[in-house]
Amino acid sequence: MRPLLALLVVVPLLAGCFERGQTVAVDTPQPPPPDDDAVCRANNTQPGSPAYIVCRKERDAARAKAEARADRSQRNLGEYMLNNPVRP
């Protein structure tokens, strides 16, 4: 009787080890960035021209600003959750 009870307890625990399905990736691949070259060329600028260089710099700065904003938002959320724990 005891081995049967032990088996009934252990089998459901081990069933999770044999789960079939999609594995969760730690680092999910990011979507490719928009094609800055195509966007800047759409403004009728030639690569190497001052207008093209300004366009690329502005797009790089906008992307960096958006990434910094997302990082700051995530950090603020983490700090809020640490400082204001929910107690049931």
Protein Blocks (a to p, Z undefined) as FASTA:
>chain_A
ZZmmmmmmmmmmmmmmmpgcddddfbdcddddddfklmmmmnopaehiaklmmmmmmmmm
mmmmmmmmmmmmmmmmmmmmmmmccdZZ
